[in-house]
Amino acid sequence: MVDFKLISSQILYDHLHAKVIVDTLEHDGVQHPYFYLTSPVDAVATVSLTNEDCIILTRQYRHPGHQIIYDLPAGHLELGEDPIQGARREFEKETGYFPRHI
């Protein structure tokens, strides 16, 4: 097991939908920053196979990377929404396909 020690933790950005944190970790006497994003928002993602066993992906612009990427159909759940229904809604909205089974 690799031994990392948490030296410090700092919240860089705190918003209702996301929080950006930087932790300083120490390993073998060397300190490393570790940036990550947390979110209290519930979300879903889908992996869908066609009859030909191909995975359906979306193609969309992602600003942090300044590029268009391929991604799984996914999104945030509405407040109180059932995850299965939310997954179906996001899949249909993002792909235009209507799954037989989910």
C-alpha positions as CSV (number, residue, x, y, z in Angstrom):
1,M,0.0,0.0,0.0
2,V,1.3,3.4,-0.9
3,D,1.6,5.7,2.1
4,F,0.3,9.3,1.5
5,K,-0.2,11.7,4.4
6,L,-2.6,14.6,4.2
7,I,-0.7,17.8,5.1
8,S,-3.4,20.4,4.4
9,S,-6.7,21.0,2.7
10,Q,-8.0,24.2,1.2
11,I,-11.3,25.1,-0.4
12,L,-10.6,27.2,-3.5
13,Y,-14.2,27.7,-4.7
14,D,-17.4,26.9,-2.9
15,H,-20.8,27.1,-4.7
16,L,-24.2,25.5,-4.2
17,H,-23.4,23.0,-7.1
18,A,-19.7,22.4,-6.8
19,K,-16.7,22.8,-4.6
20,V,-13.0,22.9,-5.7
21,I,-10.5,21.7,-3.2
22,V,-6.7,21.4,-3.2
23,D,-5.1,19.0,-0.8
24,T,-1.4,18.8,-0.1
25,L,-0.3,15.2,0.2
26,E,3.1,14.0,1.3
27,H,4.8,10.8,0.1
28,D,8.4,9.8,0.7
29,G,9.1,13.3,2.1
30,V,7.9,15.1,-1.0
31,Q,4.7,17.3,-1.0
32,H,2.3,17.1,-3.9
33,P,-0.8,19.3,-4.6
34,Y,-4.0,17.3,-5.5
35,F,-6.9,19.3,-7.0
36,Y,-10.4,17.9,-7.2
37,L,-14.0,18.8,-7.5
38,T,-16.8,17.7,-5.3
39,S,-20.5,18.2,-5.9
40,P,-23.6,17.6,-3.7
41,V,-25.7,17.3,-6.9
42,D,-26.9,13.8,-7.7
43,A,-26.1,12.7,-11.3
44,V,-26.4,9.7,-13.6
45,A,-24.5,8.3,-16.5
46,T,-25.4,5.6,-19.0
47,V,-23.6,2.9,-20.9
48,S,-25.7,1.7,-23.8
49,L,-25.1,-1.0,-26.3
50,T,-26.7,-1.1,-29.8
51,N,-27.8,-4.4,-31.4
52,E,-24.3,-4.4,-33.0
53,D,-22.6,-4.2,-29.6
54,C,-21.5,-0.6,-30.1
55,I,-21.4,1.8,-27.2
56,I,-23.4,5.0,-27.8
57,L,-21.4,8.2,-26.9
58,T,-22.2,11.9,-27.1
59,R,-19.9,14.4,-28.8
60,Q,-19.8,17.7,-27.1
61,Y,-17.7,20.8,-26.3
62,R,-16.1,20.8,-22.9
63,H,-14.7,24.3,-22.0
64,P,-12.2,23.2,-19.3
65,G,-10.3,21.2,-22.0
66,H,-11.1,23.7,-24.8
67,Q,-12.1,20.9,-27.1
68,I,-14.9,18.6,-28.3
69,I,-14.8,15.2,-26.6
70,Y,-16.7,11.9,-26.7
71,D,-18.5,11.2,-23.5
72,L,-21.2,9.0,-21.9
73,P,-24.7,10.3,-22.0
74,A,-25.1,11.8,-18.5
75,G,-26.5,14.6,-16.4
76,H,-27.9,15.9,-13.1
77,L,-31.0,14.5,-11.6
78,E,-33.9,16.7,-10.9
79,L,-34.7,17.2,-7.2
80,G,-36.3,14.0,-5.9
81,E,-36.1,12.3,-9.4
82,D,-35.7,8.5,-9.5
83,P,-32.2,7.7,-10.8
84,I,-33.5,5.2,-13.4
85,Q,-36.0,7.8,-14.7
86,G,-33.3,10.4,-14.7
87,A,-30.9,8.2,-16.6
88,R,-33.6,7.5,-19.2
89,R,-34.4,11.2,-19.5
90,E,-30.8,12.2,-20.0
91,F,-30.1,9.4,-22.4
92,E,-33.1,10.3,-24.6
93,K,-32.3,14.1,-24.4
94,E,-28.7,13.7,-25.3
95,T,-28.8,11.0,-28.0
96,G,-32.3,11.0,-29.4
97,Y,-32.6,7.3,-28.9
98,F,-35.2,5.6,-26.7
99,P,-33.9,2.6,-24.9
100,R,-36.0,-0.6,-24.7
101,H,-34.4,-1.7,-21.4
102,I,-32.7,0.3,-18.7
